[in-house]
Amino acid sequence: MAKKIGELLIQEGLITAAQLSQALDDQRHSGERIGATLVKQGIIDENTLYDFIAKQYSCPQVSLSKLTVEKAIASLIPLDIMHKYQAVPFGLMGNTLHVAMADPGNLFIIDDLRFLTRKNIQIHVASDSVLKQVIASISSQEDSLDNLLGSLKDEVEVDLSQAGDDIDISSLEDAAGQAPVVKLVNLILMDAIRKHASDIHVEPYEKIMRIRFRIDGVLYEMMRPPIQLRNAIISRLKILARLDIAERRLPQDGRIRLKAKGTEMDFRVSVLPTLFGEKIVLRLLDKSGLQLDMTKLGFEELQYKNFRDAIYLPFGMVLVTGPTGSGKTTTLYSALSDLNKVAHNISTAEDPIEYNLVGINQVQVHDAIGLSFASALRAFLRQDPDIIMVGEIRDFETAEIAVKAALTGHLVLSTLHTNDAPSTINRLLNMGVEAFLVASAVNLVVAQRLVRKVCTECKTVEEVSAETLLDLGVLDEEIGTFKCYHGKGCANCNDTGYRGRVALYEVMPLYEQIRELVLMGASAAEIKKESIRLGMTTLRRAGINKLKEGVTSVEEVIRSSTKD
C-alpha cells in the first residue's frame, strides 16, 4: 500500500522520487504510514494528500472533528483495534457500518473489520491527525476516572482506611490486587500521561484522599478517591514500584516502567510517611518527550551561539543554574546529546539518572555507600575523560574537584541553585573556591526558568495597560508595537489556557572584563551590570521577548522572573 500510494503521488506530480525515497527511509524507523510520514516531513500538505487518496479510491471524505461519535457506534470496534488500524466507526445504516480510515486501499483491514463486526463496511477517508485525536477522545471517555469512581464505593470489599500499623499485610496485598483498585491505579497513570503531567501526587489525609497532577509546572486537583481505598491504592503503587509494603514508617524510593498504547514511560516513585498514611509522588520520565534539540529549548540567537561555543571548548566549566523544576537537566542532556560523538568519552554523575542516553557513561550517585558526586568525579578523572557532567555542585569538595578538572583539560558541565547567572560566581566563592580558580575555570553561566506557553487552540488577544507593561520592564518605545495574548481555556489545554512550556535563558559568558571583576571581588550586582553592558539578556528581558513573540502571557513573565 505504502509503495503504491507513493508511486501514484509521483505519477500525479505531487512528490518526487527522491522525496519518496527519503520518506520510506524514515518510515522504516517510525513505523508510521507513508502518508503520515510525507506530511510530517512537510513534503505534501495533509489536505492535498487526503483529497488525492479520496479521489484515487473513490471514497468520500469525512470531517470527523465535526461529528460526535456515539458510544454505541464506537463500541462496535474494540479500542485496541481502532489503535492498531487507525479506523473509527461513526455511523450505522441498516447493516452497513461507516468507518473512517486514512488507508482505504488496505483490503486486509477492511476484511478484518467486516469479519469482526459482522457488518458491511463503507470506508470514508480521514486524515491521520484527526483519526488520532478522535481515537484519543474515545479512549479518554472509555477510561473516564469519573465513571470508575462512581462505581468504586460499591465494589470495594475491604475497608483499609485506617492509618495504624495493625493492618494485616495479607489484607493489604489482597486489597491492592482487587480489580477496581488495579483499574483505578492504571487509569491514574494513563490519565497523567494523556494530560502531559510531570508529577502525580497521591495524598492521604484524615477524612479525604486526593490525587493531584502537576501540569506545565502548576498543581491541579484531579480526583478524590473513596477514603476506604487509601491504603489499597498506596499498596498497589508500592507493589508496582517493587517496594516493601510492610515498611510504612520510613521513606522509600522506587521505579515503575509502563508500556501502553505505544508509549513507554518511567515513573520515579517516592514514598513519604505522613500523619495519616504514606504520601506518594511519582515523577513521569517520558524519554520520547525529552527535547534534545538545543535550537528548540528557547534560546535566543546570540544566547544559543554563546552556549554552543562554550560547550565545544576543549576545557573549562559551563554551569546551568535555576530552582528545582526549571529544566536544567533538559538543557544539560541536550548539550550532552549534541556533544555525544564517537571521539568523545563522556561520563556523568547524577542523582537520580532521569534518562538513559546511549553512548554516555552514566553513574548513579549513592551517598549511603560513599558514592558521592566528589568520589564519582575522582573516579572519572582516572577514566580518560573528555567531558564530565556533575549533576549538582553541592559542597566545596565537589566544587574544588570540578574546577581543577576544568583547568586540566576537561570540559565540565554542572548545575547550581542560584537565582541568576551573576549570583553563581558568588556562590562558588562562598563555597570556598578561590577567586582566581573561578575566573580561570568558568567559561559560561546559564540561568533559566520555565514559563507556560499560551495554548494555540484558544489563544486570544489580551488588553494590558501601558502602566502594567512599563512596570514589567517593557521599554517606553516598545509600548503599542506588539499584542499580548492569553488562553481562554479549551479541551486541548485542559481548560487552563496553557499548553507546554518554554525556557527563558540568561546566558553570561565570562569575558575578560567579567573575569577581572571576579578577581577584584566584585558583587553580583556589579557583575550583572557589566554583563548587561556587554550584551547579556536578563531573565526578565527574555520573558518580555517571549511575550512580544506571543508565546507566553504577562502573568507568566511576572511569575517566573524578578524585575531587573
Secondary structure, DSSP 8 states (H G I E B T S, - for coil): -HHHHHHHHHHTTSS-HHHHHHHHHHHHHH---HHHHHHHTTSS-HHHHHHHHHHHTT--B--GGGS---HHHHTTS-HHHHHHHTEEEEEEETTEEEEEES-TT-HHHHHHHHHHHTSEEEEEE--HHHHHHHHHHHHHHHT-HHHHHHHHHHH--------STTS-HHHHHHHHTSHHHHHHHHHHHHHHHHTTEEEEEEEE-SS-EEEEEEETTEEEEEE---GGGHHHHHHHHHHHTT--TT--SS-EEEEEEEEETTEEEEEEEEEEEETTEEEEEEEEE-GGG----GGGTT--HHHHHHHHHHHTSSSEEEEEE-STTSSHHHHHHHHHHHH--TT--EEEEESS--S--TTSEEEE-BGGGTB-HHHHHHHHTTS--SEEEES---SHHHHHHHHHHHHTT-EEEEEE--SSHHHHHHHHHHHT--HHHHHHHEEEEEEEEEEEEE-SSSEEEE---HHHHHHHT--GGGTTSS-EEEE---GGGTTSSEEEEEEEEEEEE--HHHHHHHHTT--HHHHHHHHHHTT---HHHHHHHHHHTTSS-HHHHHHH----
